[in-house]
Amino acid sequence: QVQLVESGGGLVQPGGSLRLSCAASGIPFSIHTVTWYRQVSWKEREFVATITSSGITNYADSVKGRFTISRDNTKYTVYLQMNSLKPEDTAVYYCNVYKSGNPFWGQGTQVTVSS
């Protein structure tokens, strides 16, 4: 049973930072690409960042230079360091993996950027 658990969300002022975590179980974590998405309720879920098993990363243009994705295979965890946060970064953040062609999602963690 694949399980993904996101944590680290919260309320932060514009310009602040948060670090999100995605803890995985039920998969051989080190061989999987892990991707962060975010969703505002009235919009479609959008890609934020991804990291491959070999550590290759890719980012949405809207977060490049501000967000950093990383992984610790010994802890079965992927991180999303978010700096210089903006109100438009407010969303529920989800992590995602694919196993045998099937997508798995965590429950999400809310990030709110507001003064």
C-alpha positions as CSV (number, residue, x, y, z in Angstrom):
1,Q,0.0,0.0,0.0
2,V,1.6,3.2,-1.2
3,Q,1.2,6.1,1.3
4,L,2.3,9.7,1.0
5,V,2.1,12.1,3.9
6,E,2.7,15.8,3.3
7,S,3.5,18.1,6.2
8,G,5.0,21.5,6.9
9,G,2.3,23.8,5.6
10,G,1.0,26.8,7.5
11,L,0.4,30.5,7.5
12,V,3.3,32.8,6.5
13,Q,3.7,36.4,5.6
14,P,4.7,37.4,2.1
15,G,8.5,37.1,1.7
16,G,8.6,34.3,4.2
17,S,9.7,30.7,3.9
18,L,8.3,27.2,4.6
19,R,9.7,23.7,4.1
20,L,7.2,21.0,3.0
21,S,7.9,17.3,3.5
22,C,6.5,14.3,1.7
23,A,7.1,11.1,3.5
24,A,6.6,7.9,1.5
25,S,6.0,4.3,2.4
26,G,5.0,1.2,0.5
27,I,7.3,1.8,-2.5
28,P,11.0,1.4,-3.3
29,F,11.4,5.1,-2.8
30,S,14.8,5.6,-4.1
31,I,13.9,4.6,-7.7
32,H,10.8,6.8,-8.0
33,T,10.4,10.3,-9.4
34,V,8.4,12.5,-6.9
35,T,6.5,15.5,-7.9
36,W,4.9,18.4,-6.0
37,Y,1.6,19.9,-7.3
38,R,-0.6,22.6,-5.9
39,Q,-4.2,23.4,-6.2
40,V,-6.5,26.3,-5.4
41,S,-10.0,25.1,-5.0
42,W,-11.4,26.6,-8.2
43,K,-8.5,25.8,-10.4
44,E,-6.9,22.6,-11.8
45,R,-4.0,21.1,-9.9
46,E,-0.8,22.6,-11.3
47,F,2.8,21.3,-11.5
48,V,5.3,22.8,-9.1
49,A,8.5,20.8,-9.1
50,T,9.8,17.3,-9.6
51,I,12.9,15.3,-8.7
52,T,14.0,12.1,-10.4
53,S,15.6,9.1,-8.7
54,S,19.0,10.5,-9.8
55,G,18.3,13.9,-8.4
56,I,17.5,15.7,-11.6
57,T,15.0,18.5,-10.9
58,N,12.6,20.6,-12.8
59,Y,10.4,23.6,-11.8
60,A,7.4,25.5,-12.9
61,D,8.4,28.9,-14.2
62,S,6.4,30.6,-11.5
63,V,8.6,29.1,-8.7
64,K,12.0,28.9,-10.3
65,G,14.6,30.6,-8.2
66,R,12.4,30.6,-5.1
67,F,11.6,26.9,-4.5
68,T,14.0,24.0,-4.2
69,I,13.1,20.4,-4.3
70,S,15.4,17.8,-2.7
71,R,15.2,14.2,-1.4
72,D,16.6,12.1,1.3
73,N,16.3,8.5,0.3
74,T,17.5,7.3,3.7
75,K,14.4,8.9,5.2
76,Y,12.0,8.1,2.3
77,T,11.3,11.9,2.2
78,V,11.2,14.6,-0.4
79,Y,11.3,18.2,0.6
80,L,10.1,21.5,-1.0
81,Q,11.9,24.5,0.4
82,M,9.8,27.6,-0.5
83,N,11.4,31.0,-0.1
84,S,10.2,34.5,-1.0
85,L,6.7,33.3,-0.8
86,K,3.9,35.3,-2.5
87,P,0.2,35.4,-1.9
88,E,-0.3,33.6,-5.2
89,D,1.6,30.6,-3.8
90,T,-1.4,30.1,-1.5
91,A,-2.8,26.6,-2.2
92,V,-3.0,23.0,-1.0
93,Y,0.3,21.3,-1.9
94,Y,0.3,17.6,-2.8
95,C,3.1,15.2,-3.6
96,N,2.7,12.5,-6.2
97,V,4.4,9.3,-7.3
98,Y,3.6,6.7,-9.9
99,K,3.8,3.0,-9.3
100,S,3.0,0.5,-12.0
101,G,1.5,3.3,-14.0
102,N,-0.9,4.4,-11.3
103,P,-0.7,7.8,-9.6
104,F,-0.7,8.0,-5.8
105,W,-1.3,11.2,-3.9
106,G,-1.0,12.4,-0.4
107,Q,-3.8,14.2,1.5
108,G,-2.2,17.6,0.9
109,T,-0.9,20.4,3.2
110,Q,-2.3,23.9,3.2
111,V,0.0,26.8,2.5
112,T,-1.4,30.3,3.1
113,V,0.7,33.4,2.3
114,S,-1.0,36.5,3.7
115,S,-0.2,39.5,5.8
